[in-house]
Amino acid sequence: MTELSERMEDVIRIDRVVAIFEVWPRTDFPITKFKVKVLQRADAKFLGVPNAAIKNAVTGNPEWTSGMGDSIEEALKDAIRYFFLEVRQNRSDDSLTENDFSWASPEDF
């Protein structure tokens, strides 16, 4: 893919969507499921991007996160790990509601 973008003067990089996963958290979590899109980057690394983000408790802004890896599975696991790390850093589990999350545009996933 690197060669392709090198031949296109208006393009600096092309990433390939290689997988989209549905992640079902434990039953007491306030959202039923979220998605993680995994991209293969031009450098051959993989990037996992959740379609949901916890809102910052102070500012109300979404805390978007992602994960990296040398494989699809590594990027997926890393993205899920960082998603829940942001959740724990911004809210306690017992106070979470669906309104504490922001969602990416459906057409992005």
C-alpha positions in Angstrom: 0.0 0.0 0.0 2.9 2.3 0.6 3.9 2.1 -3.1 0.3 3.0 -4.1 0.3 6.2 -2.0 3.8 7.1 -3.2 2.4 7.2 -6.8 -0.5 9.5 -5.9 0.6 13.1 -5.4 -2.5 14.0 -3.4 -2.3 11.1 -1.0 0.1 10.8 1.9 -1.0 7.4 3.2 -3.6 4.7 2.6 -4.7 2.4 5.4 -6.8 -0.8 4.8 -9.7 -1.8 7.0 -8.9 -5.4 7.8 -11.5 -6.3 10.4 -14.4 -5.0 12.4 -15.2 -6.7 15.7 -18.3 -6.4 18.0 -17.2 -6.4 21.6 -19.8 -7.4 24.3 -18.8 -6.2 27.7 -19.9 -7.9 30.9 -23.7 -7.7 31.6 -23.5 -5.0 34.3 -21.8 -2.6 31.9 -24.1 0.3 30.7 -23.7 -0.3 27.0 -24.6 -3.6 25.4 -21.8 -3.7 22.8 -19.4 -1.5 20.9 -17.3 -2.1 17.8 -13.5 -2.0 17.2 -12.3 -1.3 13.6 -8.8 -2.6 12.9 -6.8 -0.9 10.2 -3.6 -2.1 8.6 -1.4 1.0 8.3 1.1 1.7 5.6 3.9 0.8 8.0 2.4 -2.8 8.3 1.4 -2.2 11.9 -2.3 -2.6 12.9 -4.4 0.1 14.6 -7.6 -0.8 16.6 -10.2 2.0 17.0 -13.3 1.7 19.2 -16.5 3.4 18.0 -17.3 4.5 21.6 -15.5 6.7 24.1 -16.1 7.6 27.7 -16.8 11.3 28.3 -14.4 13.1 30.6 -16.0 13.5 34.0 -14.8 17.2 34.2 -15.1 18.5 30.6 -17.7 16.2 29.2 -15.5 15.7 26.1 -15.0 12.2 24.7 -11.7 10.4 25.6 -11.1 8.7 22.3 -8.5 6.0 22.4 -7.0 3.3 20.2 -4.6 0.3 20.3 -1.6 -0.8 18.3 -0.1 -4.2 17.5 1.9 -6.3 15.1 -1.2 -8.3 14.3 -5.0 -7.8 14.1 -5.5 -9.6 17.4 -2.8 -7.5 19.2 -4.4 -4.3 18.0 -7.9 -5.5 19.0 -6.7 -6.5 22.5 -4.8 -3.2 22.9 -7.8 -1.1 21.8 -10.1 -2.9 24.3 -7.6 -2.6 27.1 -7.2 1.2 26.5 -10.9 1.7 26.2 -11.6 0.2 29.6 -8.5 2.0 31.1 -10.1 5.3 30.0 -13.4 4.2 31.5 -11.8 3.4 34.9 -9.8 6.6 34.9 -12.9 8.8 34.2 -15.8 7.1 36.0 -16.4 4.6 38.7 -18.3 1.5 37.4 -21.2 2.0 39.8 -22.1 5.4 38.5 -21.8 4.7 34.7 -24.8 5.2 32.4 -25.1 5.0 28.6 -25.1 8.9 28.6 -21.5 8.8 29.8 -20.4 7.6 26.3 -20.0 9.3 22.9 -20.3 7.3 19.7 -18.4 7.6 16.4 -20.5 8.2 13.3 -22.1 5.0 12.1 -20.8 5.4 8.6 -17.2 5.2 10.1 -18.0 1.7 11.2 
